[in-house]
């Protein structure tokens, strides 16, 4: 299985490198950047895997050497008390009040994460709006805004609750000379 993982990582590295060069030759900058990012990710992954593999070999060599067993070390090992590391996760069916301890912990932690995410989104959104951008948006919207009275069209006339036939624009639209 490890050999397959190494093979897939190496194939990804080579394929990403080839596609990066091809995309650069075709002047497809965004695609080239994407494949370069995949190349760097595969390269970092292979480097980390290689370092971890070497560390595992060194650790295997070190653990094969038996440590000297002194009397003090043996006394410490014999008198060590067993600890239940995750006692708060154990469910006691008779304890009605303490049943929700894990749920409450996860609920509060989830609330903190959601609040932090909302705060981050709010900060990001508020940093994208400033008075200068609002003025520019106002000018752009003002250029395409509908100005009543410039043009009387069929929709405008038919949308009125009652036709005001005294309006000269309506008379000219309806073709009446009244």
VORO-477336 format. One record per residue: x, y, z of N, C-alpha, C in turn; residue in three letters. Coordinates in pm, whole numbers, padded with zeros to 5 digits, always signed. Each point is the difference from the previous one (the first is absolute). Example, Ala and Ser with C-alpha at 12.3 -4.5 7.8 and 13.67 -1.06 7.14 Angstrom:
BEGIN
+01319-00569+00780-00089+00119+00000+00090+00120+00000ALA
-00035+00105-00072+00082+00119+00006-00077+00109+00073SER
***
This chain:
BEGIN
+00082-00119+00000-00082+00119+00000+00087+00126+00000UNK
+00112-00007+00074+00089+00115+00002+00061+00026-00137UNK
+00030-00109-00071+00059+00014-00133-00100+00067-00095UNK
-00127-00031+00014-00102+00063-00084-00009+00149+00032UNK
+00006+00035+00128-00006+00141+00039+00120+00077-00054UNK
+00119-00060+00009+00119+00066-00055-00012+00015-00151UNK
-00052-00102-00066-00015+00005-00145-00101+00106-00043UNK
-00111+00009+00071-00101+00101-00032+00055+00141+00022UNK
+00072+00020+00110+00059+00132+00027+00101+00038-00106UNK
+00084-00094-00041+00099+00029-00104-00068+00027-00133UNK
-00104-00078-00032-00073+00023-00126-00069+00137+00002UNK
-00055+00039+00114-00062+00131+00012+00102+00111-00020UNK
+00118-00019+00058+00106+00099-00014+00041+00016-00146UNK
+00023-00111-00068+00044+00006-00140-00111+00056-00089UNK
-00124-00045+00021-00112+00047-00082-00024+00150+00020UNK
+00006+00045+00123-00019+00143+00027+00111+00083-00064UNK
+00122-00050+00003+00110+00072-00064-00021+00009-00151UNK
-00043-00110-00060-00022+00000-00145-00113+00096-00037UNK
-00112-00006+00073-00112+00087-00030+00033+00147+00027UNK
+00085+00027+00098+00042+00138+00025+00076+00053-00121UNK
+00094-00077-00051+00078+00044-00116-00089+00016-00123UNK
-00092-00096-00022-00090+00009-00115-00089+00123+00012UNK
-00052+00025+00119-00088+00117+00019+00077+00130-00019UNK
+00124+00004+00044+00081+00119-00024+00028+00019-00148UNK
+00022-00109-00070+00026+00010-00144-00124+00050-00074UNK
-00117-00032+00051-00125+00044-00064-00048+00136+00053UNK
+00074+00061+00087-00032+00129+00061-00130-00006+00081UNK
-00024-00113+00064-00116-00015+00087+00048+00016+00144UNK
+00006+00125+00044+00066+00032+00127-00072-00059+00119UNK
-00132+00009+00004-00073-00052+00117+00016-00151+00013UNK
-00008-00069-00112+00018-00145+00003+00143-00035+00041UNK
+00096+00076-00050+00141-00024+00036+00022+00021+00149UNK
-00063+00103+00055+00012+00025+00144-00061-00114+00081UNK
-00114-00050-00045-00064-00111+00070+00090-00124+00000UNK
+00053-00034-00118+00084-00120-00006+00132+00020+00074UNK
+00050+00122+00002+00121+00027+00078-00029-00018+00150UNK
-00120+00041+00042-00038-00019+00140-00012-00149+00033UNK
-00057-00078-00092-00009-00145+00020+00140-00060+00005UNK
+00090+00048-00086+00138-00048-00001+00068+00027+00135UNK
-00016+00123+00051+00063+00035+00128-00061-00084+00113UNK
-00132-00021-00003-00063-00082+00104+00051-00143-00005UNK
+00013-00056-00119+00052-00137-00013+00146-00006+00044UNK
+00075+00102-00033+00141+00004+00039+00015+00007+00151UNK
-00078+00085+00064+00004+00011+00146-00046-00131+00063UNK
-00106-00060-00055-00048-00128+00052+00106-00108-00009UNK
+00068-00008-00115+00106-00100-00014+00117+00028+00094UNK
+00035+00126+00016+00110+00034+00090-00034-00036+00145UNK
-00121+00032+00043-00041-00032+00136-00005-00152+00020UNK
-00052-00071-00100-00006-00146+00010+00140-00060+00008UNK
+00093+00054-00077+00137-00050+00004+00065+00027+00135UNK
-00022+00120+00055+00057+00032+00131-00061-00089+00108UNK
-00131-00021-00007-00064-00088+00099+00047-00144-00014UNK
+00023-00044-00123+00052-00135-00022+00139-00016+00061UNK
+00083+00099-00021+00136-00005+00059-00006+00005+00151UNK
-00088+00084+00055-00014+00007+00145-00049-00132+00058UNK
-00087-00067-00070-00049-00130+00047+00114-00102+00001UNK
+00088+00007-00101+00115-00090-00001+00094+00030+00115UNK
+00024+00127+00028+00088+00038+00111-00064-00043+00133UNK
-00131+00020+00012-00068-00040+00122+00006-00152+00020UNK
-00012-00074-00107+00010-00146+00011+00139-00041+00046UNK
+00103+00070-00048+00136-00031+00044+00020+00034+00147UNK
-00058+00112+00043+00017+00044+00138-00078-00089+00095UNK
-00120-00042-00037-00080-00082+00091+00051-00143+00009UNK
+00082-00043-00095+00057-00134+00009+00107-00008+00109UNK
+00056+00112+00038+00101+00001+00106-00073-00004+00134UNK
+00021-00103+00078-00070-00008+00129+00057+00102+00098UNK
-00088+00074+00069+00051+00100+00096+00053-00071+00125UNK
+00096+00062+00063+00050-00062+00124-00109+00004+00107UNK
-00024-00113+00062-00107-00011+00099+00061+00019+00139UNK
-00020+00118+00055+00055+00027+00133-00104-00034+00106UNK
+00045-00006+00121-00089-00033+00112-00104+00109+00023UNK
+00040+00126-00015-00094+00110+00022-00109-00002-00107UNK
+00039-00028-00123-00097-00005-00109-00099-00116+00021UNK
+00048-00113+00044-00086-00114+00026-00096+00032+00115UNK
+00046+00069+00104-00085+00037+00114-00110+00097-00043UNK
+00037+00095-00088-00100+00093-00051-00107-00073-00082UNK
+00041-00092-00084-00093-00074-00084-00092-00088+00085UNK
+00052-00058+00107-00080-00088+00084-00100+00077+00085UNK
+00029+00123+00035-00089+00078+00088-00089+00096-00076UNK
+00005-00003-00131-00081+00092-00080-00148-00035+00015UNK
-00084+00102+00024-00144-00021+00013-00065+00009-00138UNK
-00099-00085-00022-00074+00005-00127-00091+00121-00001UNK
-00002+00069-00112-00085+00119-00014-00104-00025-00108UNK
-00120+00042+00030-00103-00005-00102+00000+00137-00068UNK
+00055+00004-00118+00029+00127-00065-00126+00076-00044UNK
-00101-00069-00048-00119+00068-00050-00123-00041+00081UNK
+00007+00021+00128-00111-00038+00088-00123+00086-00029UNK
+00017+00119-00043-00114+00088-00027-00081-00045-00121UNK
+00057-00089-00083-00073-00052-00114-00084-00123+00035UNK
+00030-00062+00111-00071-00121+00039-00144+00037+00037UNK
-00095-00078-00047-00141+00026+00025-00044-00082+00120UNK
-00054+00069+00098-00053-00067+00118-00152+00009-00006UNK
-00071-00114-00017-00146+00006-00019-00076+00053+00122UNK
+00060-00005+00119-00070+00048+00119+00016+00150+00019UNK
+00096+00059-00068+00027+00143+00015-00080+00077-00104UNK
-00114+00053+00041-00088+00072-00092+00055+00138-00030UNK
+00059+00067+00098+00047+00136-00018+00126+00004-00087UNK
+00091-00094+00019+00127+00005-00071-00003-00060-00139UNK
-00115-00042-00049-00007-00064-00132+00033+00095-00113UNK
-00027+00125+00018+00017+00095-00110+00137+00067+00000UNK
+00094-00050+00078+00129+00069+00011+00073+00006-00133UNK
+00002-00108-00074+00067+00000-00130-00079+00082-00099UNK
-00133-00013+00003-00084+00077-00092+00018+00149+00022UNK
-00002+00042+00127+00015+00142+00031+00138+00049-00045UNK
+00101-00081+00023+00135+00038-00042+00006+00021-00151UNK
-00056-00095-00075-00001+00013-00146-00087+00116-00045UNK
-00112+00022+00068-00089+00109-00037+00067+00136+00022UNK
+00065+00015+00113+00069+00126+00028+00117+00019-00096UNK
+00075-00108-00024+00111+00010-00095-00047+00033-00139UNK
-00111-00062-00043-00056+00031-00131-00048+00144-00007UNK
-00060+00048+00108-00044+00139+00004+00116+00097-00010UNK
+00109-00032+00067+00119+00085-00008+00054+00002-00143UNK
+00006-00118-00063+00049-00006-00138-00092+00077-00095UNK
-00132-00018+00014-00093+00073-00086+00008+00150+00023UNK
+00013+00042+00125+00012+00143+00030+00128+00057-00059UNK
+00109-00076+00011+00126+00045-00059-00009+00009-00151UNK
-00067-00097-00062-00017+00005-00145-00086+00118-00042UNK
-00109+00026+00074-00085+00115-00033+00075+00131+00018UNK
+00081+00010+00105+00079+00120+00022+00098+00021-00114UNK
+00065-00109-00044+00096+00010-00110-00069+00044-00129UNK
-00117-00057-00030-00073+00039-00120-00044+00146+00009UNK
-00043+00043+00118-00040+00139+00018+00117+00095-00021UNK
+00116-00035+00053+00118+00084-00018+00041+00006-00147UNK
-00006-00113-00067+00035-00005-00141-00099+00082-00083UNK
-00128-00013+00030-00101+00075-00076+00011+00150+00026UNK
+00027+00039+00124+00011+00143+00029+00126+00061-00057UNK
+00101-00082-00024+00122+00056-00059-00012+00018-00150UNK
-00103-00059-00062-00016+00015-00144-00086+00119-00037UNK
-00060+00068+00098-00086+00114-00029+00062+00123+00062UNK
+00018+00102-00080+00046+00128+00050-00076+00109-00075UNK
+00004+00125+00048-00078+00107-00064+00035+00020-00148UNK
+00124-00018-00036+00040+00021-00139-00067-00103-00090UNK
-00003-00125+00043-00066-00104-00080-00151+00022-00005UNK
-00057+00047+00110-00143+00028-00001-00034+00113-00097UNK
+00084+00104-00004-00024+00110-00095+00011-00049-00143UNK
+00100-00082-00029+00016-00052-00136-00119-00087-00039UNK
-00048-00084+00092-00116-00083-00028-00123+00086-00021UNK
-00014+00107+00081-00112+00092-00017+00001+00067-00136UNK
+00118+00041-00047+00011+00062-00134-00036-00100-00108UNK
+00047-00125+00014-00031-00101-00101-00149-00033-00002UNK
-00061-00008+00116-00143-00029+00006-00083+00120-00046UNK
+00050+00121+00027-00071+00119-00041-00004+00012-00153UNK
+00104-00051-00065+00004+00009-00146-00106-00089-00064UNK
-00040-00107+00066-00098-00090-00060-00135+00008+00070UNK
-00018+00096+00089-00125+00011+00076-00114+00046-00091UNK
-00119-00044+00030-00120+00040-00074-00042+00138+00048UNK
-00023+00087-00091-00046+00134+00034-00144+00014-00051UNK
-00095+00012+00090-00138+00010-00045-00022+00127-00082UNK
-00079-00012-00102-00032+00116-00082+00081+00009-00127UNK
+00105-00074-00011+00080+00007-00122-00065-00074-00114UNK
-00065-00111+00033-00057-00083-00104-00128-00061+00053UNK
-00105+00012-00077-00125-00064+00037-00013-00121-00089UNK
-00002-00114+00060-00014-00121-00078-00127-00072+00041UNK
-00028-00107-00068-00121-00076+00022-00009-00053+00143UNK
+00110-00045+00054+00001-00056+00135-00029+00109+00102UNK
+00058+00118-00020-00021+00110+00093-00145+00044+00000UNK
-00061+00009-00117-00138+00045-00009-00094-00104+00059UNK
+00022-00126-00034-00091-00104+00047+00019-00032+00148UNK
+00112+00037+00057+00026-00029+00140-00065+00102+00093UNK
-00045+00111-00053-00063+00101+00085-00138-00049+00044UNK
-00039+00035+00123-00131-00045+00047-00115+00058-00083UNK
+00014+00123-00039-00100+00060-00087+00072+00089-00100UNK
-00045-00004-00121+00065+00080-00103-00037+00147+00016UNK
+00102+00081+00007-00021+00144+00008+00005+00054-00142UNK
-00116+00011-00062-00003+00039-00141+00033+00147-00021UNK
+00011+00076+00109+00036+00141-00015+00150+00017-00019UNK
+00075-00104+00028+00145+00005-00018+00030+00000-00150UNK
+00073+00099-00050+00026+00006-00145+00080-00120-00050UNK
+00083-00057+00084+00077-00116-00045-00090-00120-00022UNK
-00101-00016+00088-00093-00111-00015-00086+00021-00124UNK
-00043+00123-00023-00081+00030-00117+00078-00028-00128UNK
+00128+00039+00000+00079-00025-00122+00026-00149-00018UNK
+00013-00073+00110+00023-00144-00012-00124-00071-00048UNK
-00114+00038+00055-00125-00065-00038-00050+00046-00137UNK
+00059+00108-00050-00039+00047-00133-00126+00085+00000UNK
-00040+00044+00116-00121+00085+00004+00043+00145-00008UNK
-00079+00079-00067+00032+00142-00017-00084+00085+00090UNK
-00054-00055+00100-00088+00070+00091+00066+00106+00078UNK
***
